[in-house]
Amino acid sequence: MLWPLWRVAVVDRSMEPALHAGDWLLVRRAARPGRQVRVRPGQLVIARHPDRPDLLLVKRAARREPGGWWLAADNLQAGAADSRTFGVVADRLIQGRVLLRYRRSRQTPR
């Protein structure tokens, strides 16, 4: 059994203005292996890249398609990889649904 909450750091600009590099996400994932996370269109999800399973992506679940989800980046100018480049993402590659975004505190120099 997995812990259902997971903390993920945002490292690129593909989801600006909703998310920024340096933000942290609290993510809900399936508590048991093999179970799927419930996702609705418009929600932010964490998914494994279809061609590089070691790479995690944060994208918007744009729409349900036969065979999985169409995932979209919010910031097209960032040159982000999304379903326009790799197609529909299978349900088994969706790792979790974003519940909350928070910004890591920045310490001010003295």
Buried (B, 14 or more C-beta within 10 A) or exposed (E): EEEEEBEBEBEBBBBBEBBEEEBBBBBBBBEEEEEEBEBEEEBBBBBBBBEEEEEBBBBBBBEBEEEBBBBBBBBEEEEBBBBEEBBBBEBEBBBBBBEEBEEEEEEEEE
